[in-house]
């Protein structure tokens, strides 16, 4: 059911410093996006394209951000979640629920403008997982 690894999310207390680290210290200048505020998710994000996947750097946006809570326990930041692509999010949710894996909330539009949902880490070996519906193929892609 799950497809390609879309991104690895890393929480950081300082998005600017983290982006600078990837842009300059790790020599990825062309692959580091501009910050994007996502108030509905309580985060500001920067994507680092590594060629075979992306890193999503996450900084809290507001005191009720899930990343703020994560950083309370991990003040230096760290691995937050893995995101996998699925062709049909509704079908994936049905399969997941049938396997007794808890879905956290309802699907929402994520940073790529596509529907996403998170799975409970206690049901996924201690790993917070995000599922992102893949964009439908355009006529030119078929």
N, C-alpha and C positions, 0 to 999 in steps of 0.2 A: 504494500500500500504506500509506504513512504517512498519518496523519490530522492532526488539529489539534495545534498546538503546546501542550503541556500546561504546561511551565514552562521557565524559563531558570535554571540553577543558578549561583550565585555563591559562591565560596569566600571565607571571611573568617577572619582570625586572632582576631576578637573579635565573637562573635555578638550579644552584648548591645548593643554600640556600633552594629553594623550595623542591628539591629532598631530601635534608638532613632532612627537616622538616618531610616529610612523612616516610623516612627510620628510623629515630631515635625518634623524638618527638611523632609521631603518631604510632610507632611500626609496620611498614610495611616493614621490611628489605628485605624479599624474593620477595616482589611484585614490587619493584622499578627497572625499566630497566636502562640500561646505556643510556647516551645521544646519540641521532641520529640526525645528521645534514641533513636537507632536503633543499638544496639550491634552488631547483625549486619552493619551497613554501616559502622561506625566513624565515625559522624557524629552531631551534634546539628543539627537543622534548624528553621528558621522559614520559614513561607510568607507571602508578601505577595501578596494578590489585587489585581491591577490592573484587573479587569473583563474584559479580553479574554484574559488569560493570568495566570500566577503567576510570581513570582520565588521561588526556593528559596535561602535563605541557609544555607550549610553551614559548620560549625565542626568541627574534628577532635575525635573522641571516642577518646582513647587514642593511643599513639605509633605504632601500626601502621595508623592511618587513612590511606586514600588521599588525604584532604584534607591531612593533615600533610605527606605527600610533595609534594603540589602547592604548599603554602605554603613549603616549603624553597626551591623555585625561584621562587616569586612571593610574597615576604613580606608584601606589602600585600593579597594576595588577588586575585581577578579572576574572569572568566568561566570556569566549569568545564565545563559541558555543556549541551546542549539535549535536552529530552525531548519525544518525539512519541508520540501515541496510536496504537495499532493495535487493530483489533477482535479479532484472534486472534494471540496471541504465537507460538504454535507454528508457524503458517503463515508468519508474518513471518520467523521464524528460518530456516525452510526456504528461503524466497525469497532471503534475505540470503546464506545460505551458498552457494546456487546462483550468486549473483553474485560469489562469491569475496571477500565481506566477512567479516572475522573477528568472531566473537561472543566477548566476554570473559566466560568462565565460564558458569555455568548460571543460568537464571531464578531470581530470589528475590523475596520479597515486599518491595515498596517502601514509601515513606512514606505512600502513600494506601491501603495494605492490598491492593494489586493486584500481579500479577506484573510484573517488570521485567527487562530485560537491557541490557547496554551493548555498543556496537559499537566496534571498534578505530579510533581517530582517524586512523591512517595509511591506512586504507581509506576514510575519509570526509572527505577534503580537509582533514585536520588538526583536525577537530572531533570531540570525544568526544560520541557520541549515545547517548541512553537511549531504549528503547522501552518503553512501558507499555501493558499490555492494558487496554482500556476496560472499565468495569463493564458487565455485561449489563443491558440495558434491563428495567425492571420493567414489570409489566402496565399500570400507569398511564401509562407513557411511550410506549406503542405506539399 
